[in-house]
Amino acid sequence: MSQLEAYTGDARKLFISFDIGTTYSGISYCIALPGRPSEIKAVTRFPGQAQIGGNAKIPTVIFYDGDGNVKAIGADTLSDSNIEAAEVEGWTKAEWFKLHLAPNHPGSPTSNQSLPPLPPYKDVLDVLVDFLRYLYSCVRTFIEETHPAGDKLWKSLEDTSDFVLTHPNGWGGAQQADMRAAAVEAGLVPGDKAHDRIHFLTEGEASLHFCGHHGLVLDSMQDGNGVILVDAGGGTIDLSAYATNGKTSGGTFSEIAASKCVFQGSIFVTRRAEEYFSSTFKNSKWEGDVAYMAQVFDKQTKLTIKGAADAAVVKFGNFKDTDPDLNVRNGQLKIPGNIAVGFFQPSIDAVYKAVLEQMALVQGRGKRVTSVYIVGGFGASPLLFGDLKASLDRLDIAVCRPDTHVNKAVADGGVLHLLKGRVTTRMSRYTYGIIVKCKIPYLASKPGHRKREHTAFKDVKGEKCIPNSFAIILPANVQISHDEEFRCPFASVTEQPPDAAFVHYVSLYAYRGTKHDPEWMDEEKDKFSVLCVIQADTRLNERAVFIQDHEPGGSPHWRLVFDVVLLFGLTELKAQVAWKDYRGKEQR
């Protein structure tokens, strides 16, 4: 493990990282002192935790009563008394709720309704606020109880502390905006400080920071080679590819392929096992035990399955529970090895396919992937690791599974990002652009225009136009530096004078299809989704952005003119509006 550099800030500062996982969550933090090397610590003490110290993960679960009040949360949900109370008093269990935030596009769990429902009268932000408030109280209590004069220390740091919230690779601006709003509601920071003190990081990049800090990937990156990090979690499996920027770069990295997010984490293995139990025990005396069988499989059986040669055993009953026809003996269900492996196969196949796709993208950039590193809780599965290793060994790709506290890789990586963010370039995951509604003049010579002639109209200038053309600002799989800007000129024609059009909204779209140059939104409607909405307040300088015009054959009109400026190379998309003032000087 490399030692962290001396903190260069001019005052003591607290950095906190929340890793809210689908099934388990963790917290890491650092109290940085000017001129001294920093030390990252994990919160290892939570309310209701049976094991005192050493356990840095707690369940991402909340129990609510019928009135929507939190009755138990985190480790407290595992106590026998709360489990009994939940059953007797009819509490509702909120689990896997993180995935309700996922983008609603084909392949995501929100698109096929495969998630447990949220509690009545609660949306995902309500639940997220409650869980963030809980994590915040846990880190506060831990610091107050662990450090000398901890209560005074906390009070001196809480108003300036910075937070990083990690999230799956597949999430973007909309999910980050929801998480920031939840953080404000939970009391982490005031609303006017949210953009300065709440930061975001993908779980893939957090894993890179962790592995780089512990010296786990640098040897594999010699001679410009790349590595793929597979963060196999409960809900998602995130894949990211990186290479170093050279020996003289100060230990910085570049992303060399667009990251991927596969919704095939370990919970879906358990879900497939539960479906098997439901089918096997339908109309039997054990039909009511299916949910318990799934719990036992998830906590005890799943990580013991190595291959098809050995049967998997689920202990759910007593010695009198026997039915040879159902493979039940002495309260134990014996699952044939080939069937148990089948629970894992969709996840294994999806990861292998994603690795091959990333390797192809890396090779297209003239580099080579030599190693794959698997981290995350699901990475502990001997079947997942063994199958991927066997498949990738045939391609001369080394597969490694670090043994250095990987259960807190994401939380630690979040703090490392705030202390010494070392990723200098990132790859665009999708094709980004805006919809041009009235700017494209109709040209009969173009087949795409003729096909859409029925949609043509005359604008206020009297010109025949075609709507809904897609203007690309940034293509997919382009490497972007952290300070690189992308522009798209925006022009809209209106008959309303400037004083009637104060605010203009521009939707930024992400195209998730396979075309290199998508031109029309009506061809693949399901492949386009709104990434964010940019608000242009034209009151700031209406004389600069509005140009009065009056051409023969048309009515008096004004042209609204400005540039949409986007910065994609950061961990969070930033958008600005730029225009020229009366002196020709750019304003934003």
N, C-alpha and C positions, 0 to 999 in steps of 0.2 A: 504494500500500500504506500503510495506516494504521500509525502507530507504536504498539507495545504500551505499555500503561500501566506505571508503576513498580510493581514487585512489592511487595506490602504485607506479606509474611511477615516474621517476625522472625529468620529464619536462612536461610542459603543452602540451596537445595533443587534436586534433580534431578527433572525430569519426562520420562518416556519414553513414546513412543507406538509400538506395533507394529501395522502394517497388514498382516495376513496375508491376501493375496489368493488367489484360486483358482489363478492362474497365476504371479503375481509378487507379491513382498512388499517392504516398505520400513520404515525406522525414522526417526523424527524425535525430537529431544530438545531440552531447554532447561535450562540451568543458571541458575536465577533468583537474583538478588542483591537483598537488601532495599534499597528506595529507588531502584532503577535499572531502566530499561526492559529488558524481557526480549528475547532474540533466539533465534529457533528455528533449529536447524541440522538438516541431514539427514546420516545416515551414508552416505558415498559411497565407502567402501572396504571390500570384502569379500574373504575368502579365495578365491583362484582367479579373481578378476575380471580379465579381460584389459585392460579400460579402467581406468586408474588415475585415480580422481577423476571427479566429474561424473555418475556413474551411481548413482541412488538406488534402483534396483530390482534384485532378484535373483530367479531362478526359485524358485517354491515347490515344490521337488522334492527327494526324498531317494532315494539308492541304498542298499539293504540287501544284505548277503551272505546266504548260506543259513542262517547261525546267528542272523540278526536283528540283526547289528551294522551301525551306520552306516558306510558306506564313502565316500560323497561326499554333499554337501549344498549347496544354494544354487547359487552361481556355479560351484562345483567340478564340478557335474554336466554342465557344458557343455564341459569339456576333452576333447580327442580321446583322451587316454590313459585317462580314466575311462569314456568311452563305449565304447572298445574293451575295457577290463577288464570292464565290465558285461556285454558280449556273450560274452566268452570264459569268464568265471568264473560266469556265470549269476546276476548280481545282479538283484534285484527293484526296480523303479522305483515309488515312491510319488508320485503326482501327483493333483491335484484333490482331495486328501484332505479339505480344508476342508469340501467339500460333504457328506461323510459325517456331519457334525454337524447338518445341516439338519433341521428338524422333519419328521417323517414323516407328511405329510398330502397329499391329492390335489394334484398339480401339482408337488410337490417331486421333485428327482432321486432321492432315496432311496426314493420310492414306486414308481418304475418300473424300478429297478435299471439305470439308464443310466450309472452311474459306473464308472471303472476300479476293479478290486478292490484292496483293501488287501493289503500283503505278508502272507505266511503267518504265522500266530501273532501278528499285530499287530492291535490295534483302533485306532480313530481317535484315542483319547486317547494311546496309546503314540506314535503318529507326531507328534501335536501337541506332546507333551512334548519330543521330540527336536528339533523345529523351533524351539520357544520357547527351548530351551537354547542352540541355535545363534545365534539372534538376540540373546540376552542376551550371549553371548560376543563377538559382533560389535560391539555398542554399547560394551561395556566396553573392548575393544581400541582402538576408534576414539577414544574419549575419552582413554585413556591415551597414545596415540601423537600425538594432535592438539593437546591443550592443554598448556601449560607445567606441569611437575611433574604430569603427568596421572595417574600411578599413585597419588600421594598424594591428588590431587583425587578420584579414584574411591573410594578407601578412606574418605574423609571423607563421601561422599554416599550410598554404596550401601545403608546400613542404614536410610535415611529416604526413599529415592527412591519416587516414585509412578509407577504404570504405568496406561496406558489401552490396552485391547484393543478394536479396532473390529470390528464384525461387520455382516452384512447386515441390512436393515430387518426382514426376516421372522423373525429369531431373537428368542428371549425368555429367560425364566428358566432353563429346562432347559439351553439351550446356554451361557448365561453361567456356570451352576454348573459345567459340564464344563470350560469354559475356565479358570475360577478354580482348579479342582483341578489342571489341567495346569500352570498357572503356578507353583503351589506345588511340584509334583513336579519342575519344571524348575529350581527354585532361585531364582526371581525374588524371592520373599518367604517368610518363615516362615508356617506355617499359621495361627498365632494373629494374624497381622497382615494376612491376605489380604483381609478385608472392608474394612479401612481403607486399604489401599494399592493394591489392584487395582480399577480402574474400567472401565466399559464405555460404549461409544458406538456408535450406528448409523452406518454409512457415509454415509447421507444427511445426518445432522446434522453429521458431521465435514466434509462437503463444504460445508455452509452456513457453518461457521466459517471455512473457507479462503476462500471467495468473498467473504464479508463483510469479512474482514481485508484482502483485496486490492481492495476497493471495486468488486467486479464485479456486485453485485446491488442496491445501495442506490438507484441511479437508477431502477430498474424498480419499486421499492416506494413511489414517491411517491403521495400521495393515498390511501394505504391499500390500494394494489393488492398482489396476491400474485405470487410466482414459484414455479415448479416446478423443482427440481433433479433432473436425471437423471444418476445415477452409473452409467455403463455400464462394467461390469467384465468380467472373464474368465468368471465363473460366473453372477453375478447382475446384474440391472439394478435399482437402487434408486431409487424416486421419492419425493420429499418436497416438501411445499408449505409456504411460510412467508410471513409479512408482518411488517413492523416494528410495534413497539408505540407508535409516535409519536415526534415530534421531541424530546420531553422525557423519553424512557424510558432515555436513556443508551446507545442503540444496541442494545437488546434485541429479540428476535424471539419470535413465537408461531407454533407449528405450526397450520395452518388446515385441514388435511385429513389423514385417517389415511394414514400412509406405506404404500407398496406395495413388494413385492419380487417381481420377475419372474425366473424361472429360464430366461433366454434370453440369457445372456452370450455372448461371442465364442467360447468353447470349443464351443458347440452349433452355431455356424456351421461350424467346422472338422469337427465330428462329421458333419454332413450332407454336407460335401464328401467326407469319407472314405467314406461310404456310397456316394456316386456313383462314386468311384474303384473301390471293391470290385465294384460292379455292372458297370462298364465293362470292367474288366480281368480279370473272372472267366474262368478257363481259358486265359488268355493267358500269354505268356512274362514279362509284367511283373506278374503277380499278386502276386509276392513283394515288389514295390516299393511297394505301396499305402501302408504306414505311412510310408515316406519321403516319398511324394507329399504326404501329409497334413501332414507337418512343413514341407515347402517352402511349401505353401499357407498354413499358419498364420503363418510367419515372413516370407514374401516377397510372396505374391500377395494375401492377404486385404485388406490396406489399400490396394491399388491399384485395386480394383473400384469403379467409379463408377456404372455403369448397364448396361442391357441392350444398348446400342448397340455396346459394345466387348467382344471376347472376352477371357477371362482366360487367362493362360499360366502353366503350372507346369513348371519346368525340373527334370527328374529323371534324365535319361540322357545319352548321348553322341551324336555326330553320326550314328552308324550306326543309332540307334534310330528307325525310321520305320515307320508303318503308317497310311496315309491313312484306312482304314476306322475306325480308333480315334481319328482326329484327332491322331495323334502324328507329328511331323516333327522330325528332328534332335534327338531327345531331349527334345522339348518337347510337352506336352499342351496343346492349345488347347480351352478350355471355352467353348461358346457363351454369349454374354452373358446371355440369358434364363435359362439354367440356373444360371449363377453367381449371378445376382440371387436365384434361388430358394433358395439356401443361406441368404441373409439374411432372406428375407421373413417367416418366423415370428417372428423377433426384432423386426423393424421393426413388424409388426402388433401384437405384444404390447405394445410400448412405447407405440405410438400409442393403443391401447385404454386402457392404464393412465393416460395423460395425460388423456384425455377423462373418465375416471371421476373423477380427482382434480379436474379443472375443475368437474365437476358438483357435487361435494361442497363446493368453495369457493363456488360460486355459491349453494348452499343456505344458506350462512352470510352472504349479502349482500355478498360480496366478488367481485373479478374477477381472474383470472390474466392478466397482460399479457406475461409472458416465460417462456421455458423455457431453462434453462442445462444444457448437456451437458458432463459431465466424465468422467474415467476413460479407461482405455486403449482400450476399444471405441469411445469417443466420437471417436477419431481417424479412424474409418472414414468416407470421403467419401460412401459409399452410405447408411449409417445417418443421418448428419447431413443429407445432401441430401434424402432422402425425408421425414424428419420436418419439415424446414424447409418443404418444398413443401406438405405437408399442413396444417401449422399456420399458414402464411402466409395460407391461404384463410380461416382463422378469426380473422385479425388478431392473431395471437400471434407475437411476435418470438422467434426461436430463435438462441441465441448459443453459441459454443464458445470459452471462454477460452483464451488462449495463454500462461498464466503458470504454468509448471511443474505442470500438472495431474496429472502422474504421481505427485506426492507430496501431492496435495490431502488425501487421507484421513489420512495420517500426520501432516501438519502440523495438520490440523483437530483431531486427537486432543489434541495439546499445547495448542492454543488453548482447547479445552474446559476443560482443567485450570487454565489461567491465568485465563481470563475467560469462563466459561460464560454465554452470553447468551440461551439459549432459556428463557423463563419459563413457557410453557404448551405442553403436548403433547396430541395427540389419541389417544384409545383406538382401537386397531386392530381389536379384536374385541369381542364381548359376553362379559363375564366373570361367573362366578358359581360356585355350589356345588350339588351334588346333595343334595336333601333326601330322605332314605331313609325316614323314619318320622314326619314332622311334619304331613303334609297329611291332615286328616280327610276321609273319603269323603263326597261330596255327590252323591246320585243325580240332582240337577237339572242337573249339569254333564255335557255330552256326553263330554268328555275323561275324566271319572271313570268313567262308565258303560262306555266303551270298554275301560277297564283294570280292570274290577271283578274279573276273574279273578286279578289280581295283588294284590288287597286282602288285608289281614291285620289281626289285632287286636294292638295293642301291649300292653305290660305294664299299662297303665292300663285295658285292656278296650275301647279305642276302635278303630273300623274306620278304617284308614289306607291311602293309596295311596303306593307308593314311587316313587323316581326322578323326582321333580319338580325342575325346574331353577330355582333362585332366583337372579335377576340381581342382581349387586352393582354393575356398571357397564355400561351399554349401549355399543355401538360408536359411533364418531364423535362422542364427547363431548370438549370441550376441558377440560383439567385443568391446574390450576396445580401448581407443583413441590411445594407443601406441603399440597395438598388431600387429605383422607382420605375413604375410602369404607368404610362399615360394613355388616356383615350379622350380625344376631343369630343365634347358633347354639345349638340346644338338642337334646339327645339324652337318651333315657330308657334307663336300665339297671337291671337287677336286682342288679348287683354293687355292693357298698359302695365308697366312695371309695378305700379302701386297696388295692383290687384293680384299679383303673383309673387308674393313674398318668399315662399319656401317651395323648393322643387325637390322631388324625391327621385332618386335613381336606384334601381335594383341591380345588384351585382349577382350574376348567375354563375353556377358551377355546372359544367357539362361533364357527365360521368360516362359517356359512351366511348366508342373505339375510333371514331372518325378523327382524322388529324385536323381537319378544317371544317367543323360544323357550321353551316351557313344559315339554316332555317330552323326555327324552333318548332314548327309544326310537324317536322319529320320524325322526331324522337322526343315527344313531349315528356315521357317518363324519365329521360336522361338529363333533363334540366331541372335544377332546383335553385331557389333563391338562397344565396349565401348570406347576404346582409342587404340592408337598405341604407343608402347614403343620402343624408339630408344636406341640401345646398341652400343656405339661407342667403337669398339674393338681396336682402335688405342691407347687407354689409357694404355693398357697393353696386347699387342697381344701375348706375350710369355706365359701369364698366362691363357688366354682363348682359345688358339689354341693348340691342342695336335696332333703332327704328328703321323700317324699310317700307317701300311702296313701289311695286313694279307694275308695268302695264298688264292689264288683264286680271290683276289680283286686288284684294282689299288691303287697306292699311294693316300692318302687322309689325310685330317685334320679334327679333331673333334672340333667344337666350343662348349665350355662348360661354362655356367654361371648359376646363379640363378636369376629368376625374383622375386623381393621382393615387396610386395604390402601392403600398410597400408589403410585399409578400414574404420577404426573407427573414422576418422576425417570427417569434413563436406565436404571435397574435397579429392577425391582419389589421393594418391601419389604412384608413382612407381619408383623403383630403380633397377639397375643391380648390382649384387654382384659376386665377383670371389676371388679366392685365389691367392696371389702372390707367388713368388718363395720361400718365407720363410714359406708359409702356412698360412699367415695372411690375413684375409678377407679385401678386398678393395671394394669401391662402387663408 
